[in-house]
Amino acid sequence: MKSIRLFITLCLIINTVPILAQDAGNPLRIQGLDQFSLTGTRARGMGGSVLATGGDANAIFSNPALLTKVKSLNVQVGGSTVLSGYSQRQEWHPNEYFAELSLVIEGTILNVIDTLPQRLARAYDRISPDWKENKDRVAPVNVAVSLPFDLFDTKWNISAGMTEAISLDNYFRNNNVLDPNLGQYRPYPIVRPRVGDSLKVQWYQFSRERTGSVMQYAFGGAVDLMENVTLGLSAALYNGTSDDLQKRTDRGLFILKTNGSSGFNVMRNDSIYHHVTTKGTSDYSGMNGTAAFSYHNETFTASAVVVTPLEITREWKQTVQNDTASSSTIVTKSGKDKISVPLQYSFGLSIRPSGKVLIGLDYSIRSYAETKYSAADTSFNSWLNSSVLRAGIEYTPVKWIALRAGYRENVMTFAPTGAAILNDPVRGAVYTLGLGVKVSSVKIDVAYEYGVTEFVDVWESNLNYNSLKTHTLLFELGYEF
């Protein structure tokens, strides 16, 4: 009875942890919805500095105030392909009370020979702690059309476009999930079983994957309020879908017991057959708007962009197949949740020190801590505040060719597990190169991005070194009538 009470108490402690923390095996909910995309191959080649360097129809997606720079009917069509490499490396520390626990999890106990009557615990598979996974995708095509015209001696512009606003692709795996998590120290450490008590710990492999996109359909325009000062407004509808997959494969059931009479602790691993596969789809919808001001002259452009709050509703359905040694069941579920992203601010600056050089700089303030997630069974704030810097340069040695390079921060919405500063999000880097060629009314742009994001999740029991590396190739064709 004591062991049952202890097990229930520990499970209740585990359940106080926020469900969307970057942890060992959290289920798919809104993962991926923080991966907002930038549109425009030219700007992407310049590190994503889109807010003060644009001058084509793609400005409808980022800064509609720049649309008055379009001189004639302009059509832009582009696309991209991405190769992503995910990996995780684990380092397990010897357990103070159950010495062979880390050896079993690491798989190194296979090299240890039993010398005592009490046989050592063993793993029943050969799954290693470390893993690597490569994923590739082709992003949906983006299209934008912009039409300038004069009315009442004032420059106007109307534009419309379609682009991928959010890349939902998300992958995560952990080959050594423990429930309860013996290594946690937030919010409370897991206590050692008392003498005579035992603790059951589920040990399993967990993976989750989401693929899909949220598309943005934008319409808006711009007007010159006065000389060199432009106002731009746009409205956007969001719609998309994703395929969702989760898998759980149980690897064993640890029985941990504190044995006072013999002076040592007892551990065993029981074989267990348990597979859970969850397949489903999610449909996303939402809307928001953008207001932007821009001041520009021949050598200088400054922009301020405000994006209204965005509420995205997700309607999901899934099939859960639960296989054990004695039975197999299939359950169908469905539901709805939503995420509300607050008002966002961004600023852009570009300087042309000479006729051949353009320097762009963007700075975005993301008040994501006010983002709220709500579902039928829970409601809480889930993301962290951050700021993002993007910078790039364009060099035009001759009128028909442009060389570009840039850098931008890739800032996540979560902090690593066990981080000393709880509100400091993970930060990565993206390095970019670009090339533009213009022949008559045709413009061709290509860009390459290399991104790397690394962080370490820390528990008392182990360290998980996580890495995401991406290679992105972008292509865009533009035509001015």
Secondary structure, 3 states (H helix, E strand, C coil): CHHHHHHHHHHHHHCCCCCCCCCCCCCCCCCCCCCECCCCHHHHHCCCCCCCCCCCCCHHHHCHHHHHHCCCCEEEEEEEEEEEEEEEEEEECCCCCCCCHHHHHHCHHHHCCCCCCCCCCCCCCCCCCCEEEEEEEECCCEEEEEEEEEECCEEEEEEEEEEEEEECCEEEEEEEEEECCCCCCCCCCCCCCCECCEEEEEEEEEEEEEEEEEEEEEEEEEEEEECCEEEEEEEEEEEEEEEEEEEEEEEEEEEEEEECCCCEEEEEEECCCEEEEEEEEEEEEEEEEEEEEEEECCCEEEEEEEECCEEEEEEEEEEEEEEECCCEEEEEEEEEEEEEECCEEEEEEEEEEECCEEEEEEEEEECHHHCEEEECCCEEECCCCEEEEEEEEEEEEECCEEEEEEEEEEECCCCCCCCCCCCCCCEEEEEEEEEEEEECCEEEEEEEEEEEEEEEEECCCEEEEEEEEEEEEEEEEEEEC
